[in-house]
Amino acid sequence: MQLTDDVLFGYMWERPQLSKRDRSLITCTALVALGMTDQMASHFPRALMNGVTKEELIEMITHMAFYAGWPNAVTAALKAGELQAA
């Protein structure tokens, strides 16, 4: 956890070459592609806090259906819906 806090969120997320918004969209895209639903639970809300809109998140999931597979996109859409309902 210390590496996650110090290196990932402390160093990588603070690098100025990409905005936090862009990093969030990239991260969420990777999570959809890999089918990492547990991580989506924390990164989808973080993406919204970092300026990614709900519509952009949905569009990214839709777009990824054709690159990462329909099942991964459906699972991500369901997870996004669960988080929105909570």
Secondary structure, DSSP 8 states (H G I E B T S, - for coil): -HHIIIIIITTGGG-TTS-HHHHHHHHHHHHHHHT-HHHHHHHHHHHHHTT--HHHHHHHHHHHHHHH-HHHHHHHHHHHHHHHH-
